[in-house]
Amino acid sequence: MQPILIAHRANLRGPCKDRENSPSYIDEAIAQGYDVEVDVRLVDGAWWLGHDGPEHMVDIHFLLQRKDRLWVHAKTPATMAALRKYHPSIHAFEHDREPYTATTNGTCWAYPGMAVDPLTVCVMPERARSAYSDRCLMRSKGICTDYPALHRQRAQATRRIAVLMSGRLTCLRTDFVPTIENFLQSNPATWVDVYISLNGGRDALDEARCRTTEPYFRSVSSSVYTAPAYLHSHPARAGETNAQNTMSMFFNNREAYRLLSCYTKAYQQTKYDLVIKYRPDIQSDLHLFDIQDPEEGCVYVPEGSDYGGVNDQVAAGTVEAMAKYCSAFDDIEQRVDEEGYRIHPETILAKHLEREGVSVHRVRFDYSLNPKRSDPATE
């Protein structure tokens, strides 16, 4: 049995502060088949909707007429007492920071991050992503979230794509998130999971988790990688490229793929039809580098930006082909002393794919890199 999808404050695809808890917003969510969690308070005998205070006055009949789809969060003890005494048919509960509370129909309502089971509603899993696997969420009684439309799409998808990103997250919110949102809305039968490996410490990881609350951000990891000193001491080998940046990119490509691999091994029902290596600073008129029916043993890259090798900014292929693509880091240090070998990403990638027996198909994909990508303030 599928869990009940509950729109937190009537949000469907993320927080919308201007409309949360408004009557029209609530009705839109119900019309699309969702239950709705609403914040209700009784003030001087009047019923109000609103999280931080009374914002939208409603008649009690508004709640009674929609009682089968509402989970009423009583914001004050007086509100809860009035609902219990005068309107017991309304499904209500009080909750602040208690690990668990019981609603008036006996359902267990969990604080974010607390364990859930088939009798418990998982509340705001986006606030405690590491606490809940897909399997765990699907076993819960319900999911109260700002993203119920995305949870529904993930559960119903017949095609799945994994996106690997590495390095840093500059332009993530300005470029990448709008692209993924547009792609998902344009392809309702497809789901995307994003795996991110960052070059940084604990602070970088904590910041990244705060910026990746949407359900399609599957896993984020961070580690500090420093290129071996001898690579920096031979500038002739470095060609036109900084050795640290090159090695870090290949290292994090590998780590991002490891995140994918670990997840699919743990949850064997997850199979990806396509894996995409992508950058958060890509501007492509909101188009994702989607390849339909990729051939085995082939990696697809955009035309251009080869610089004497293979475009290293974007790539796509089957799970097996992209496993080979992402393994380039494993033999760089062993091959760096070969005649003619340079620490140059496009050249390294071309030689690696050739050794692995992976063919490269170039396809048209119009994109550019955000000119503000080097500005840390660019979200």
C-alpha positions as CSV (number, residue, x, y, z in Angstrom):
1,M,0.0,0.0,0.0
2,Q,1.4,3.4,-0.9
3,P,1.8,5.9,1.9
4,I,-0.6,8.9,2.1
5,L,1.0,12.0,0.6
6,I,0.4,15.0,2.8
7,A,1.1,18.5,1.4
8,H,2.8,20.4,4.2
9,R,0.9,23.7,4.4
10,A,-0.5,22.8,1.0
11,N,3.0,23.0,-0.7
12,L,3.4,20.6,-3.7
13,R,6.8,21.3,-5.2
14,G,8.6,23.1,-2.5
15,P,7.9,26.0,0.0
16,C,5.8,28.9,-1.3
17,K,5.7,31.3,1.6
18,D,3.2,33.7,-0.1
19,R,0.6,31.0,-0.4
20,E,1.1,28.5,2.4
21,N,-2.0,27.7,4.4
22,S,-4.2,29.9,2.2
23,P,-7.7,28.5,1.3
24,S,-7.2,28.5,-2.4
25,Y,-3.8,26.8,-2.1
26,I,-5.3,24.1,0.1
27,D,-8.1,23.5,-2.4
28,E,-5.6,23.2,-5.3
29,A,-3.7,20.5,-3.4
30,I,-6.8,18.6,-2.6
31,A,-8.0,18.8,-6.2
32,Q,-4.7,17.1,-7.2
33,G,-5.4,14.2,-4.9
34,Y,-3.3,15.1,-1.9
35,D,-4.1,15.3,1.8
36,V,-3.1,18.6,3.4
37,E,-1.5,19.5,6.7
38,V,-2.8,23.0,7.8
39,D,-1.9,25.2,10.7
40,V,-5.1,26.3,12.5
41,R,-5.6,28.6,15.5
42,L,-8.6,29.9,17.4
43,V,-8.3,33.7,18.2
44,D,-11.1,35.5,20.0
45,G,-13.7,33.0,18.8
46,A,-12.6,33.2,15.1
47,W,-10.8,30.4,13.1
48,W,-7.6,31.3,11.4
49,L,-5.1,29.6,9.1
50,G,-1.4,30.5,9.5
51,H,1.8,29.1,10.8
52,D,3.4,32.1,12.5
53,G,0.2,33.8,13.4
54,P,-3.4,34.4,12.2
55,E,-3.2,35.0,8.4
56,H,-6.3,33.7,6.7
57,M,-9.7,33.8,8.5
58,V,-12.0,30.9,7.6
59,D,-15.4,29.7,8.8
60,I,-15.3,26.4,10.7
61,H,-17.3,24.9,7.8
62,F,-14.2,25.3,5.7
63,L,-12.5,22.7,7.9
64,L,-15.6,20.5,8.3
65,Q,-16.3,20.4,4.5
66,R,-12.7,19.2,3.9
67,K,-12.2,17.1,7.0
68,D,-11.5,13.9,5.1
69,R,-8.4,15.4,3.5
70,L,-7.1,17.7,6.2
71,W,-4.6,17.0,9.0
72,V,-5.2,20.0,11.3
73,H,-2.2,21.2,13.3
74,A,-3.7,23.0,16.3
75,K,-1.2,25.8,17.0
76,T,-2.4,26.5,20.6
77,P,-3.7,24.4,23.5
78,A,-7.0,26.4,23.4
79,T,-7.4,25.6,19.7
80,M,-6.9,21.9,20.3
81,A,-9.3,21.9,23.2
82,A,-12.0,23.6,21.1
83,L,-11.6,21.1,18.3
84,R,-11.8,18.1,20.7
85,K,-14.9,19.5,22.4
86,Y,-16.9,21.0,19.7
87,H,-15.7,19.5,16.4
88,P,-14.4,16.0,17.2
89,S,-14.9,14.8,13.6
90,I,-12.0,17.1,12.5
91,H,-8.7,15.2,12.4
92,A,-6.3,17.2,14.5
93,F,-3.2,17.1,16.6
94,E,-0.8,19.2,18.7
95,H,2.9,19.0,18.0
96,D,6.0,21.1,18.8
97,R,9.3,19.2,19.2
98,E,8.1,16.0,20.8
99,P,9.6,12.9,19.1
100,Y,6.1,11.6,18.5
101,T,2.5,12.7,19.0
102,A,-0.9,11.0,18.4
103,T,-3.6,12.6,16.2
104,T,-7.2,12.5,17.2
105,N,-7.8,9.4,15.0
106,G,-4.8,7.6,16.7
107,T,-2.2,8.0,14.0
108,C,1.4,8.5,15.1
109,W,3.0,11.7,13.9
110,A,6.8,11.7,14.0
111,Y,9.2,14.6,14.5
112,P,11.7,14.9,11.5
113,G,14.4,12.3,11.8
114,M,12.6,10.0,14.1
115,A,12.1,6.3,13.1
116,V,8.8,5.5,11.3
117,D,6.8,2.3,10.6
118,P,3.5,1.4,8.9
119,L,1.6,3.1,11.6
120,T,3.6,6.4,11.6
121,V,3.6,9.5,9.4
122,C,7.1,10.6,8.4
123,V,7.2,14.3,8.7
124,M,9.5,16.5,6.5
125,P,12.0,13.9,5.5
126,E,13.8,16.6,3.5
127,R,15.0,17.9,6.9
128,A,16.6,14.6,7.8
129,R,17.4,13.0,4.5
130,S,20.1,10.6,5.8
131,A,17.5,9.1,8.3
132,Y,15.2,7.8,5.6
133,S,15.7,5.4,2.7
134,D,13.1,5.0,-0.1
135,R,12.2,1.7,1.4
136,C,11.6,3.3,4.8
137,L,9.5,6.0,3.3
138,M,7.4,3.6,1.3
139,R,6.7,1.5,4.5
140,S,5.4,4.5,6.4
141,K,1.7,5.3,6.8
142,G,2.2,8.7,5.2
143,I,4.7,11.4,4.2
144,C,4.1,15.0,5.2
145,T,6.4,17.1,3.0
146,D,6.8,20.3,1.0
147,Y,7.4,18.1,-2.0
148,P,4.5,15.6,-2.3
149,A,4.3,16.0,-6.1
150,L,7.9,15.0,-6.4
151,H,7.5,12.0,-4.1
152,R,4.5,10.9,-6.2
153,Q,6.5,11.2,-9.4
154,R,9.4,9.2,-8.0
155,A,7.0,6.4,-6.9
156,Q,5.3,6.3,-10.3
157,A,8.3,6.7,-12.6
158,T,8.9,4.2,-15.3
159,R,12.3,5.6,-16.3
160,R,15.1,6.6,-14.0
161,I,18.2,8.8,-14.5
162,A,21.1,9.3,-12.2
163,V,23.0,12.6,-12.4
164,L,26.6,12.8,-11.0
165,M,28.1,16.1,-10.0
166,S,31.5,16.8,-8.5
167,G,33.7,19.6,-7.2
168,R,31.7,22.6,-6.0
169,L,28.1,23.7,-6.1
170,T,28.4,27.3,-7.5
171,C,25.2,28.1,-9.5
172,L,23.4,25.1,-8.1
173,R,20.2,27.0,-7.3
174,T,20.4,29.5,-10.1
175,D,21.0,27.1,-13.0
176,F,20.8,23.4,-12.0
177,V,17.7,23.3,-9.9
178,P,15.5,25.1,-12.5
179,T,16.8,22.7,-15.2
180,I,15.9,19.7,-13.1
181,E,12.5,21.1,-12.2
182,N,11.7,21.9,-15.8
183,F,12.9,18.4,-16.9
184,L,10.7,16.6,-14.3
185,Q,7.6,18.6,-15.2
186,S,8.2,18.0,-18.9
187,N,8.8,14.3,-18.3
188,P,6.3,13.1,-15.7
189,A,7.1,9.4,-16.2
190,T,10.8,10.0,-15.5
191,W,12.6,10.4,-12.2
192,V,16.1,11.9,-11.6
193,D,18.4,11.1,-8.6
194,V,21.4,13.4,-8.1
195,Y,24.6,12.2,-6.5
196,I,27.2,14.8,-5.4
197,S,30.8,14.5,-4.4
198,L,32.4,17.7,-3.1
199,N,36.0,18.6,-2.6
200,G,35.8,20.0,0.9
201,G,35.5,19.3,4.6
202,R,32.6,19.0,7.0
203,D,31.6,22.7,6.7
204,A,31.2,22.2,2.9
205,L,29.1,19.1,3.4
206,D,26.8,20.8,6.0
207,E,26.3,23.8,3.6
208,A,25.6,21.5,0.7
209,R,22.9,19.5,2.6
210,C,21.2,22.8,3.5
211,R,21.1,23.7,-0.2
212,T,19.9,20.3,-1.5
213,T,16.6,19.6,0.3
214,E,14.6,18.5,-2.8
215,P,13.9,14.8,-3.0
216,Y,15.9,14.4,-6.2
217,F,19.1,15.1,-4.3
218,R,19.8,11.5,-3.4
219,S,23.2,11.6,-1.7
220,V,25.9,14.2,-0.9
221,S,29.5,13.5,0.3
222,S,32.5,15.6,0.8
223,S,36.2,14.8,1.2
224,V,39.4,16.8,1.0
225,Y,41.6,15.7,-1.9
226,T,45.1,17.1,-2.5
227,A,47.0,16.2,-5.7
228,P,50.4,14.6,-5.1
229,A,53.2,17.2,-4.8
230,Y,55.2,15.7,-7.6
231,L,52.5,16.5,-10.1
232,H,52.9,20.2,-9.3
233,S,56.7,20.0,-9.5
234,H,56.7,19.2,-13.2
235,P,55.0,22.1,-14.9
236,A,55.9,20.7,-18.3
237,R,53.5,17.8,-17.7
238,A,50.7,20.1,-16.6
239,G,50.1,21.5,-20.0
240,E,47.5,24.3,-19.8
241,T,45.7,23.0,-16.8
242,N,46.1,23.2,-13.0
243,A,47.0,19.7,-11.7
244,Q,45.0,20.2,-8.5
245,N,41.8,21.0,-10.3
246,T,42.2,18.3,-12.9
247,M,42.9,15.5,-10.3
248,S,40.2,16.8,-8.0
249,M,37.6,16.6,-10.8
250,F,38.5,13.0,-11.7
251,F,38.6,12.0,-8.0
252,N,35.2,13.4,-7.4
253,N,33.8,11.9,-10.5
254,R,34.8,8.5,-9.1
255,E,33.4,9.3,-5.7
256,A,30.1,10.4,-7.1
257,Y,29.8,7.2,-9.0
258,R,30.6,5.3,-5.8
259,L,27.6,6.9,-4.2
260,L,25.4,5.7,-7.0
261,S,26.9,2.2,-6.8
262,C,26.5,2.0,-3.1
263,Y,22.9,3.0,-3.3
264,T,22.0,0.6,-6.1
265,K,23.7,-2.3,-4.2
266,A,21.8,-1.4,-1.0
267,Y,18.4,-1.0,-2.8
268,Q,18.6,-3.5,-5.7
269,Q,15.2,-2.5,-7.0
270,T,16.8,0.8,-8.2
271,K,17.9,0.5,-11.8
272,Y,19.0,3.5,-13.9
273,D,18.3,3.8,-17.6
274,L,20.8,6.6,-18.0
275,V,23.7,8.1,-16.0
276,I,24.7,11.8,-16.7
277,K,27.9,13.5,-15.6
278,Y,26.9,17.2,-15.2
279,R,28.0,20.5,-13.8
280,P,25.8,22.8,-11.7
281,D,26.9,25.9,-13.6
282,I,25.7,24.7,-17.0
283,Q,23.2,27.1,-18.8
284,S,21.3,25.2,-21.4
285,D,17.9,27.0,-21.7
286,L,16.7,24.6,-19.0
287,H,17.4,21.5,-21.0
288,L,19.1,18.4,-19.5
289,F,21.5,16.3,-21.5
290,D,19.1,13.5,-21.9
291,I,20.0,10.5,-24.2
292,Q,17.2,8.2,-25.2
293,D,18.1,4.5,-25.4
294,P,21.9,4.8,-25.0
295,E,24.1,2.1,-26.6
296,E,26.2,-0.2,-24.5
297,G,29.9,0.6,-24.5
298,C,29.3,4.1,-25.6
299,V,29.6,7.5,-23.9
300,Y,27.8,10.5,-25.3
301,V,29.3,14.0,-25.1
302,P,28.3,17.4,-26.5
303,E,29.9,18.5,-29.7
304,G,32.8,21.0,-29.1
305,S,35.0,21.9,-26.1
306,D,37.2,18.9,-26.8
307,Y,40.5,20.8,-26.6
308,G,42.4,18.0,-28.3
309,G,40.6,15.2,-26.4
310,V,37.1,14.6,-25.2
311,N,34.7,17.2,-23.6
312,D,35.0,16.6,-19.9
313,Q,32.1,18.9,-18.8
314,V,29.1,16.8,-19.7
315,A,28.7,13.1,-20.6
316,A,26.0,10.4,-20.5
317,G,25.7,6.7,-21.0
318,T,24.5,3.4,-19.5
319,V,25.5,2.5,-15.9
320,E,28.2,0.3,-17.2
321,A,29.7,2.8,-19.7
322,M,29.7,5.6,-17.1
323,A,31.3,3.3,-14.5
324,K,34.3,3.2,-16.9
325,Y,34.1,6.9,-17.6
326,C,34.3,7.7,-13.9
327,S,37.2,5.3,-13.3
328,A,39.7,7.6,-15.0
329,F,41.2,8.7,-11.7
330,D,42.3,5.1,-10.8
331,D,45.2,5.0,-13.3
332,I,46.3,8.6,-13.7
333,E,49.1,8.4,-11.2
334,Q,50.4,5.1,-12.7
335,R,50.4,6.5,-16.3
336,V,51.6,10.0,-15.7
337,D,55.2,9.0,-16.5
338,E,54.3,7.5,-19.9
339,E,55.8,9.3,-22.8
340,G,53.6,12.2,-24.0
341,Y,51.2,12.0,-21.0
342,R,50.0,15.4,-19.7
343,I,47.9,16.4,-16.8
344,H,45.2,17.8,-19.2
345,P,41.7,16.7,-18.5
346,E,40.3,16.3,-22.0
347,T,43.4,14.4,-23.1
348,I,43.4,12.1,-20.0
349,L,39.7,11.4,-20.6
350,A,40.2,10.5,-24.3
351,K,43.1,8.2,-23.6
352,H,41.2,6.5,-20.7
353,L,38.1,5.8,-22.7
354,E,40.2,4.4,-25.6
355,R,41.9,2.0,-23.2
356,E,38.6,1.0,-21.7
357,G,37.2,0.3,-25.1
358,V,34.5,2.9,-24.8
359,S,33.4,4.7,-28.0
360,V,32.6,8.4,-27.9
361,H,29.5,9.7,-29.7
362,R,29.3,13.5,-30.1
363,V,25.8,15.0,-30.2
364,R,24.4,18.5,-30.4
365,F,23.7,20.1,-27.0
366,D,23.7,23.9,-26.9
367,Y,25.0,25.1,-23.6
368,S,27.5,27.5,-21.9
369,L,29.0,27.9,-18.5
370,N,27.6,30.6,-16.2
371,P,30.0,33.5,-16.5
372,K,29.6,34.1,-12.7
373,R,30.6,30.5,-11.8
374,S,33.8,31.7,-10.1
375,D,32.0,34.0,-7.8
376,P,31.3,32.1,-4.5
377,A,28.3,34.3,-3.9
378,T,26.5,32.8,-6.9
379,E,24.0,30.3,-5.6
